[in-house]
Amino acid sequence: MGHLIRELRYRAPHMIGPLLGALALVYFGFHAVQGERGLLAWVKYSHQVELAETELAALTERRATLEHRVALLRPDSLDLDLLDERSRAVLNLAHPDEIVLFNPAPVH
């Protein structure tokens, strides 16, 4: 037992450098995978970017549709059919000789 303690005291100063290096490697390796900006966070953020891009595409399409409908109501390019449709829908009116069919789907 005394020989083992003497051997450890002799080799301990030579083992501190590699031991600290190995601990630093484990520390940085862990944070490279699990950290705030690690590999797993990168995968999560990539997925969030894909979802945001999909939502952006849907909203862009919706905006283009609404802009087109607004353009049809401008005085310089007024679509009389669209004006008639919207005024009847808003005022809830119809001519006596018309047949009204209710569509449960909302009009956007």
N, C-alpha and C positions, 0 to 999 in steps of 0.2 A: 504494500500500500504506500509506503514511503517513497518507493521508486516512482510510482505513478504520479504522486504529487510533485516530486522534483521534476519529472518530465513535463508536466503541465506548466509549471512555473517557467521552465526553459523555453517551451514552444508558444506560450500564450502571447508574448509580444509579436511573434511572427504570424499569428492567426488573426489578430485584430483587424488588419487591413483587408484581407479577403472576406472576413465575416461581415465587416461594414459594407463592403462592395456588394456582397450577396444580398444583404438586407436592403440596400438602396435599390438594387435590381428588382427585388420582390415588390418594394414600395411603388416604384415607377411602373412596373408591369401591371400591378393591381389597378392603379389609377388610369393607365392607358386603356384598360378594358371597362372598369366599373365607374370611373370618375365622371365628373360633370361634363367633360368634353371627351369622354372615352368612346370606345367602339360601340358599346350598347346605346349610349346617348345619341351617337351619330345615326344609328339605325332608326331609333325612335324619331329623331328630328326629320330624317328622310321620309318616313311614313307620314308625318304631320305635313310636310311640304307637299307630298302627293295629294293628300286630302284637300289642302288649301287650294292647290292648282285645279282640282276637279270642281271645287265650289266656285272658284273664280270663273271657270269656263261656263258653268251654269248661270251665274249671275251676269256675265257678259252677254250671253245669249238672251237672257230675260231683259236686260237693259236695251239691247238692240231692238227687240220686239216692241218695248214700250216707246222707244224713240220713234220708231216707224209709225206707231199709232198716233203719237203726238204730232208728227209731221203731217199726217193726214187731216188733222184738225186745224192746221194753220190757215189763215185767211187766203194766202196766195195759192194754196193747193188743197182746198177744202173738198173732202169727199162727202158728197151729199148723202150717200147711203149710210156711211158711218155716223154722220151727224144725226140722221133720222133714227138709226138704231140706238145710239146713246141717249138721245132725248126721250125716246119712248121708254127705255129702261129706267132712266132716272126719274121720270115723271110717272111711271107706271101707267101709261096710257096706250090705247090701241083704237083703231077705227072700228066702227060697229060691224063692218063686213069682213073683218079679219078673224082668222082662227089663231089662237095663241097656244103654242106648245111649250110646256115648261121643261127645261133641261136642268137636272140637278147639279150638273158640273158647273163650277164657277167660271165666268169668262174673265180672262186676264188681258 
